[in-house]
Amino acid sequence: MSWLTGLRDPWTEEAMALELDSEGRIARIARLTDGAFPSRGASECTDLGGQYVLPGFIDSHCHILPMGLDFQKLHLGVCTSPDEVLDAVQQRHADLPGNEWLHAVHYDQTKFASGEHLHRSQLDAISPDRPILLRHVNGHASVANTAALVAAGVTPATEDPKGGTLVRDASGELTGVLLERAHEAVTQSAPEPTLSQMVEAILEAGVRMSQLGITAATDMMTGRWNLARELEAYHLAAEQGCRVRLRMYVQWATRLGPRGLAEDRWSELISAMKPELCAVLGLKIFADGAIGSATAAVYEPFPDGSLGTLIYEPDRLNQMVLQAAEAGYAVAIHSIGDRSTDLVMDAFAATSDTTRHRLEHAMILSDAQLDRLRQLDCRVTMQPEFLLRFGHSYRRQLGPERAFRLKRMRSVLDAGLRLSLSSDRPIVAGDPWDGIRSAVQRPEGFDPAEALTWAEAVGGYTRAGAEANDDAGTQGELAPGCWADFQLYAENPLQRPSHPQQVWRAGKRITS
């Protein structure tokens, strides 16, 4: 046993100390008013100098491996015009050797005055030979040049894949704009990262997240490239000291689809993991797309007249969810639009235990849907930072009145639902304090009546995140039995949010 003293509770300003067991779990909490408060002179005590302490943040919906890999790609987030995008791509093209793929991220046509996507011919003018792919900031669309389309086997005669669109102009010519499954197909035609590259990316992602006070994170789409390799990479990264505890939701098709990972290989990979460091929580399904690309499945049309994209027909979605549930898996389903959320609730309702499952995003919710979610008692995960980063896009695609009602966090909590908050990084930068502020002080243009309190928002990134990850009682709180995963601040972070001075995991300091 050992003591950590010199801590302050940011909620009460009260002095406190933590007694830790030999594994790095909290055995007891003592406060200044307790007679058992330890002496600072005791040899087993470490004095932390009166710093404020919060549990480590938990990002219960993000993309860990893709985030690590994205650090090596061209970032277009600062570009607000087609010319700025093309200039950045041209410069990266000049710097790249040979004809390796040029990947760019955070492309966003809604920042352009015209609101129109780039055309593949504009990318062809930069290079007709090098595959170029600009991934949309929402992760559900991209723009490809002809070389990238050819590499993916896409020709003018190629039909749209189910759940996706190869966008064409009025004459039927491919524009290079790819939506949903079409975007995925071209993306997956690029060379896969190696195992060592994956491990390195996960470790780097862990370093970046820990600097923000994050001590646990959930990859919400494991299996994008090669499920067996990705599971091995997460296991190896955990064994090599990844700074965050790793959780995963595996893509449904990579486990239960026709070419899913074989049972013996799956069991081998899962059994090798230490659950406290690395674990698979369930299966992931996409029900629709995103607002920025007008592919979220909605009842009220987008400006182009479309109702978005359903990735699966309702009967197929029901079959997939039921098959996963009967195989013993919890299911997390991406649903942004109200039309797709109704179908997701139908699918959950057909399972024997609706409380295990997770509704991810739920950006557009009616009162009737809130009532039904309460009856289902499934978990709900939202990303408040989206309001801060994509307000321009939401207002452009939905209009100010519909955008005003997005992300009804207050209503979700008042309905008694289990709400956790997360980032969906690398879609956004993913600083939890940006998300917390966005939940408490809703950005202009979004209903202030849907704001949370500071306690609720911080809880959404800590205690509620642990509950969403099936880690309640071991993470997300400063309480006996929980791992001593916490962050320290020189000033009260509730009054002056900032990056933590130190982050500890299992009672050991992991950041400077």
Secondary structure, DSSP 8 states (H G I E B T S, - for coil): -EEEEEEE-TTT--EEEEEE-TTSBEEEEEETTSTT---TTSTTEEEEEEEEEEE-EEEEEE-HHHHHHHTTSEE-TT--SHHHHHHHHHHHHHHS-TT--EEEEEE-GGGSSS-----HHHHHTT-SSS-EEEEETTSSEEEE-HHHHHHTT--TT----TTEEEEE-TTS-EEEEEEEHHHHHHHTTS----HHHHHHHHHHHHHHHHTTTEEEEEEEEETSS-HHHHHHHHHHHHHTT-SSEEEEEEEHHHHHSTT---HHHHHHHHHTS-TTTEEEEEEEEE----TTTT-S--SS--TTS-----SS-HHHHHHHHHHHHHTT-EEEEEE-SHHHHHHHHHHHHTSS-GGG-EEEE--S--HHHHHHHHHHT-EEEE-THHHHHHHHHHHHHH-HHHHHT---HHHHHHTT-EEEE---TTSS---HHHHHHHHHS--TTS-GGG---HHHHHHHTTHHHHHHTT-BTTBSSSSTTSB--EEEESS-TTTS----SEEEETTEE---
